[in-house]
Amino acid sequence: MFLSILTYVVIGLLAIFALFYLGLEVRFFRALGRVREGYADPEPLPKVSILIAARNESEGIRETLNSVLAQDYEGEWEIWVADDRSTDDTPKILAEYESQFKNRLHVLTIDSLPEGVSPKKQAISKMIEVCNGEILCLTDADCIVQPSWIKGIVKEFEPGIELVAGHSYIPTDKSSPFIICMQAVETLIYRVAGTAGLAMHLPLTSTGNNLAYRKSFFQSVNGFNGVIKIQSGDDDLLMQKLAADRPWAMRYCITPSTFVTTNGKETLKALWEQRKRWASKTIYYTPKIVFVLSMVFMFLVMLCVTATFSIFSFKLFVATLIAFFCKSIGDMVLIIRGLKIFKQEHLLKWCIPVEFIHAPFTVLAVLFGLFGRFKWK
């Protein structure tokens, strides 16, 4: 009798969280239909500073610097790179580029890190203190930007817009291993959720490798004050500050010329550490965002729980099958619209395999990210 009641309670909870999840996906789908490219045409063009935090990036930083130096922006712009205590050839490479592009590229050397301070947040803060740009465009030292990156981002800063979340993706081809293709799909899911969320004035997520905001905004919220000790979150925790009183003052950029490519993690261990780090910051979001993400998380938890115990109960098996089927259909409909927006239709074939690992991987990453430890670079 007790087990029967418990089974119905579990199925009821699964149904409640599933309805919330599907309802959120419906709202996301409708919001994606309202997304558009920016049309700002400021005169004169604003000064722009490209900011890059680098630590031990000798393997790929040349490609990154070559791509940012190729910008076709007609306004004034500059590049600042923070060498954050690198122990490889990064300082040597940066010195070479700074000497070659004296009027364009500047290197800020960071020799120490105060205890309990996020390395990347410190690097960004120090660059913002010395840079001259009105608009700050941020990317990472292992990313590649397109020549019209700045030009496209600036167009998104219509009157009243303070922050623009850009799109980044992991490139794949026929020879890409499954772990890379899986990350490419998962990354797209995050970007779709971030795009739809901002269209709904519900800032769920963004990425620090393609992010832009006004310097005046950063200063008005006292930068990273209050979140400087949190290792991750130099992107969406800043976005949460803006969301507290001006959720309409940010938008997602879907202009293809602004898309940034980033590298996926080649080992499961590296991927695991990254996902734990991402999950660790979610408890610092605004209460509304925490509630939404908690409901989504609970649905994934219940899905994993019912799937685990379905071998003991046919009712749980049927409930799990229905919930998984509904989730998969909802995810696919949403992802297909996202694939079209971000021109990544080739990833469609990987979406179904990812469905089978999405829930357990996400649940474990969140639990270990919130209650365990993770490694920083």
Buried (B, 14 or more C-beta within 10 A) or exposed (E): EEEEEEBEEBBEBBBBBBEBBBEBBEBBBEBBEEBEEBEEEBEEBBBBBBBBBBBBBBEBBEBBBEBBBEBEBEBBBBBBBBBBBBEEBBBEBBEEBBEEBEEBBBBBBBEEEEEEBBBBBBBBBBBBEEBEBBBBBBBBBBBBBBBBBBBBBBBBBEEEBBBBBBBBBBEBEEEBEEBBBBBBBBBBBBBBBBBBBBBBBBBBBBBBBBBBBBBEBBEEBEBBEEBBEBBBBBBBBBBBBBBEEBBEBBBBBBBBBBBBBBBBBEEEEEBBBBBBBBBBBBEBBBEEBBEBBBBBBBBBBBBBBBBEBBEEBEBBBEBBEBBBEBBBEBBBBBBBBBBEBBEBEEBEEBBEEBBEEBBBBBBBBBBBBEEEEBEEE
